[in-house]
Amino acid sequence: MTTRPDLTALDAVLTRAALGHAVAGAAVCLIDGRTEQRATTGVRRIGDPAVVSPDTVFPLGSVTKIVVATLVCRLAAAGRLDLDDPVGATVPELALLGDRGTTITARMLLSHSSGLVDAWDDSGSLAELLVATGLFAEPGTVFSYSNTGYVVLGRLIENLYATSWEEAARHEVLAPAGATSAVFTTPSAAAAGHVLNDHGVLVAGDLWPPVSSLFGAAGATMHATAADTARLVLACASGRTADGTQLLPVSMRDEMLRQQIALPGAPLHFHGWGLGWALPAPTATRGATARRVVEHIGGTNAFVHVEPDRGLALAVLTNFPEGWALGEDVLRGALGHRRDLPPIGPGPDDVHPYLGEYRSPAFGVTVRMALDGRLRITNPLTGGETDLHHQHGDSFWADFGDLVSEVSFLVDGGRARHVHTALRMLQRAD
């Protein structure tokens, strides 16, 4: 492929990566020490000539959780909370969950091990949300990604700072990190969301189902440029901003990056979770002994990768559903990290323990056997159906299009009672 002579290295990487995806618009920033590269492609909204520029802001989605986690860890470093003390005294709504709710700690909430059922809806209050969702497991025992948990953390921050979590974020994290573009609204010039229609064509549409403002701390409202996002996540992961301002003491920064809980089964992308941060699984080009690496995603449209000991951060922000996959391709092109799909195993001896329906309030999947004997699973994002590929034991994987995910069954008494996929634990519903 020939590139224009004026393309920078990152421009070329983004151009090549975009060829494999249905792209509306994207902005990328790579910081490596004192070097900062930026690249953009596409338009803010299909049908509108306005192109994406380095100043275009995108929705960050759950990348917002890194800011929330940093705020909570700053409170812990200042002695204003203990990560292992129950937070029920500060967030009294947790008592609505009974005795188990009052044992939930900040560490559990930050690492998605609180047992709180995931939700993304129009709940009008925290009390309403907790009563409607509840607990699916004993707090502290199992990983399952939970937006609900970060709604609780947002309330914890507000009650301890005596202000909105957004104002606390601006003062405590965003301003020191120099993230001047970050806002908690949708500016008129922001990149608009897009979805694939029934014909596989990108059209304007909501990237995620609409939710109430209650979910701001979980990722519903924050927007920023790619450059500010890269600076922000690098500051949060290193504990220090570009101008030397300390966000976190080294010991607390290290605790954020340390694995708090492992993911079930044989995960593809992340092997465990820290305090806010996802810990990527080893790849063909980055073994288990490599320098520390942390990542996070925002829906399936945003992706950040940080190597804090190297002073490196990559932010890939998009306005279409394949943004995470594009981000992985940019990561491979820019840094050489490659995450290959696992080989397909010979298949389990007996598929019947896995067949059935699995649900949570956020989404569900159905596993069935086709007439030709193949295992099939419904796509939690679209409801369509795809093949379920065996890895080993009770571990499988599926290509859902926007997302390639592990599918790990938890079998008890000869029958799967739960399945872990798309980072969530789903319970058998049949």
BELJO-V374263 format. One line per field, one symbol per residue. phi: phi as a letter, one per 30 degrees, with the letter a starting at -180 (. if undefined). psi: psi as a letter, one per 40 degrees, with the letter a starting at -180 (. if undefined). burial: + if it has 9 or more other C-alpha atoms within 8 Angstrom, else -. Layout:
phi->???
psi->???
burial->???
//
This chain:
phi->.ccdddddededddeddddcbdccbabbbbcbiccbcbabaibdbdjcddddbecdcbddhdeeddddddedddddddidaceccecedccdddddciddddcdcdddddchbdidddbabcecbdedddddciccadeicadaebdeeddddededddddhaddddddeddbddediddddbcbcddcddddbbdddcicdbdlddbedbddeceddkdbdbadddddddddddddcibdddjdddbdeddeddddddcadddicdccbcabccjcdcddecdcbddcdedbbbabbhccbabbbcddcicbbbbcbbbdcddddedddedddbidbcdddddddjddbdddcdkcbbbddabbbcbcdddjddbbdddcbidbbdccdcahccbbbccjdbcbdbccccbiibdcbbcahiccccecb
psi->hiiidehidddddddddddeihhciihihhhgbehhiiiiiaidhhehehihieehiihebedddddddddddddddeeeihdeiiedddgeddeeeadddeehidddddeffeehhiigafheiddddddddaieihhedihhhhddddddddddddddefiiddddddddddddefgdehifagideihiiiihaeefhhihihdiiiiiededeeeedhiiiddddddddddddeehideehhdiidddddddeihdiiiiagiddheaiagdiihiiiidehaeeiihhiiiihbeeihihhgdeefhhhhhhifidfddddddddddddeehhhiiiihieiidheddehaihiiddiiihhihideeihiiihedeeaiiihhhcibehiiihecehhiighihhhfehhdihhifeihiihe.
burial->------+--++++++-++---+++++++++++---+-+++++++++----++-+-++++++++++++++++++++++--------+++--+-+++++--+++++++++++++++++++++--+--++++++-+++--++++++++++++++++++++++-+--++--++++++++++++-++++-+---+++++++----++++-++---++-++++++++++++++++++++++++++++-----+++--++-++++++++++++++-++++++++++++-++-+------++++++++++++++++--+++++++++++++++++++++++---++---------+--+-+++++++++--++++++----+++++++-----+++++++-+++++++-++++++++++---+++++++--+++++--
//
